[in-house]
Amino acid sequence: MHDRYGPDVLSPASGAPNGSAHHRRKPVSRPRAAEPGLVVEEVTSGWVGAVVRVEKSGGVHLVVLEDRRGRTRSFPLGPGFWVEGQPVELTAPVTSRAPAAPTRTASGSVAVQGQRARVARGSRIWVEGKHDAELVEKVWGDDLRVEGVVVEMLDGVDNLADALADFGPTPDRRVGVLVDHLVPGSKEQRLADAALRTVPRGTVLVLGHPYVDVWQAVKAPRVGLEAWPTIERGTEWKRGILRELGWPASSTEDVGRAWQRILARVRDYRDLDPALLGRVEELIDFVTA
């Protein structure tokens, strides 16, 4: 006779393990961090509430639960809780975080957090003009403030000998000089050599880059060029560059605005040519030794 209710589930013939379909595996509690706001149920008391905090009392970690009426109760941290119908073992939330990676300055140095600028040293770094000073400040400014190094404008290498005579460098008051187009046989090299003969040995270091102007120290792709073009003799170099770029070049104001556009595209040391990077680093080392 057909049994429309199916076989007896308690019968051995049903195929249930040990003769019972109710003999099932007990649910396994899974670890769950007791993060604030997590709603849990304590199975013994039936208390349902949101985690307020985890605290330690008498050597035991407790989880504090707040119910919907604002009442709180504390329970030992561990197994015996349910979250969304599943058994869990509450664990203390992880509060410690890995230390943040040290940030870097624009020059690539490790940034010194929270340190105020150092009182200026007696030593100085001199650069030829305003554009040189602004570029050095943008990339090395943080480092120089930590070291207490002041960058001053020389207004051209022609003034170097007179400026050194006024400054009076000593072993404790050194001068590092960054010169444009400092190549063997150049006018700049002759002026630098002559100036160095007038000061105590080891008190002044003159270094330079091979470029006609510090603009060329910025990598050409940053301004939309494959390479900095060669400007024919008799043409003012900066005006010639602006014409090559298709930028206004008729006035001093045009030159100033163009430099600000170029400077704005310098993000950090990676946008500068190594020939400049190395020289500036050497000068900083020299005046802070």
N, C-alpha and C positions, 0 to 999 in steps of 0.2 A: 504494500500500500504506500503511495507517494506521500511523504511528509512535507507539506508546503512550507513548514518552518525550518527545514533543513535539519542536519544531524545535531545531536546533543553535543554542545561544545564542551561539556564536562566528560564526555565519553572518551575512553582510550582510543576509540576508533577514529576520533576527530583528527588525530595526528598532532594534538597539542603536546608540547614537551611535558613530561611527567604527568600527563593526563590533564593538564590545565592550560587553557589559552591565556589565563591571567598571570601565569608565571613568566613575567617579562623582566628584561634587564632594567635595573634601577637607573634613573637618569643621573648622569655624572655632572657634578658641579664644576663650572668653569670659572677661572679667575676673572674678576672684574674690578677695576679700580674704582674706589668710592669717590668719584668726582662730585663736587658740589652740584646740586640740582638733579642728580640721578634718583629716580623714584624706585624704591625697593620695598619688598614686604618681608618682615621677619616672620618665619614660618611658625614658630612656637606660639607667639602671642597674637599673630595676625596683624600686627601693627604695620600700617602702610604710611610711608612718608618719604620726603625728599632729603637727600644727604645735605646736611648743613656744614659739617666739618668732620675731620678725624682728629682725635686728641688722645693724649696718653695720660692715664690715671692709675697710680699704684702699680706701675710696670706693665699695664695692660692697654693695648690700643683699643679705643672705643670709636664707634661711628655714631654720630648724633643725627637722628631723623626727626623731621618736622612734618606733622600731618597737616591736612587741609584746614584745620582750625587753629593752626599756629602753635599747637602743643609739641613739645620735644621729648624724646626718650633716647637713652643711650644703650647700645648693644655692643658686645664684644665683636671686634672685627674678625672675619673668618667665614666659615660655611654657615648655612642655615638661613639663607636669604633667597628670594626669588626676584627676578627682573624680567618683566614681560612674559611671565609664565614659565621661565626657565631657571633652574637652580644655579646659583652663583656662589662663589667664595669671594667675599669682598676683601680687597687688598688696599693698602695705603696708596694714595695717588702719588705719582712721581713729581716731586716739586723741584728737584735740582736739575739744572740744565747744563749741558756742556758749555764751557767758556766760549764766548764768541771769538771767532778768528780775529787777530789783531788787524785793525784797519791800516791802510797805507796812505801816506801823503802823496801829493801829485808827483813828487820826485821818486816815489817807490820806497821811501823809508818807512819804518814802522812808526805809526802815529803815536805820539805821547799824549794820553788822554788826561784832561784836567789840569795840565801844567800851565802856569802863567808864563808870559813872555819873560825871558831873562833880561836883567839889566844889561844894557849895551856894553860890549867889550870895547877896549881901546882900539883894537884892530878893525880894519875896514876892508870891504870889497868895492873896488871902483869899476864902473862900466862906462862906456863911451857916451851913451845918450839915453834918452827917455825910453825908447823902444826896448833897448837892452834891459833897462831896469825893470820895465813892466813884465817882460818875459821871465826874467829871473824871479821876480816876486810871485808870478802865477805858479811856477813849477816848484820853486824852492822856498817860498815864503814861510811855510810852517816850520821847516827845518831851521831857517835862519833865526826865527823868533825864539825857538828853543835854545839855540846856541848863543843868542845875544849878538848876532852879527848884523851890522848896518850896511846896506848897499847905497852907495852914493854915485851921482853922475859926474863924470870927468869932463864932459863937453868936448870930446875929441882928444886923441892921443897927443896932439901938438902941445897940449897943456900939461903933459905928464911931469916933466922935469920941474916946472914951477910949482905944481901941486905937491910934489914930494918934498920940495924945499920948505914949503909952508907947513906941511904935516909933521915932518921930522920923524920918520919911522925909526923904531928901536926894536930889539928882540921881543919886547913885551907889547909893542904897538906896531904890528905888522900891517902891510898893505898887499892885497891881492888884486891884480889888475887884469880885466878881461878886454882884449883888443880885437877889433874887427880886422879881417884880412891880414893877419900876422903870418906872413910867408917869407921865406928867405929872400933877401934882396929887395924887399918892399920898403917904401918910405916908413911904414909903421914899425918894421923891424929895426931900422936905423934909429928912429926916435926912442924906441924902447931900450935899445942897447946903450944909447947915450945917457938916458935917465938913470939906468941901473948903476952906471959908473959914479954917480953922485951920492949914493946912499950906502950905509953899512951893509956889508955882505950878509945875506940871509934874512934881511928885513923886508924885502920886496920880492914878489913873484909876479912876473908878467907872463900871461898865457893868452893864447888867441885861437881863433878858428879861421879857416881858410876862406870864408865867405866875404863877398864884397859888403854885405850888410847882414845883420842878425835875422832879417826876414828869411833868408835862405836856410837858416837852421831849422825852420819848420818844414816838415816833410811835404814835398810838393803835392802829393795827392790830397792833403788836407785842404788845399785851396783850389782843387780842381785841375791841377796840372800833372802831367806825367813826370816832368822835370822842370826845374827852374830854368827859364830861357837865358841865353847869352845876349846881353844888351851891347850894342855897338858903341865904340868909343865916341865921345862927344855928346852922348845922350845921358841925361841924369838917370841914374840906375832905377830909382824907385818909380819915376814917371814912366820909364820904359816898361817896367814890369806891369804897371797898371794898364797900360795900353794893350799889352799882351793878354791880360786878363779880361779886357773889355770893360774895365771899371773907369769912372771919371778920374782924370789925371791933370786937370788944368790949374789946380790951386794947392796951396799948402794944406787947406782944410780937406781936400780930396785925399791927400796922402795920409793925413791923420785918421780920417774915417776908414780908409782901406786897412790901415794897420789894426784898428780895433776889430774889423771883420776877421782879419787873419788871426789875431790873438784869441778871439772868441772860439776859434776852431781848434785851439790847443787844449786838449783835455788833461793830459799829463805827460810825463817824460817819454812815453811811447810815441808821441807825435813829434819828437825832436830828433835831429840827427845826432848819432853818438859822438861826432866830433865836437859838439858843444857840450853834451852831457858830461863827458869825461873832464873837460877843462873846468867847468863850474865846480864839480865835485873836488877836484884838486885844489882849487882856490879856497873852498870852505875848509878843507883839511888843513891847509897852510895857515889860515888866520885863526884856527881854533886849537892848534897844536899846543 
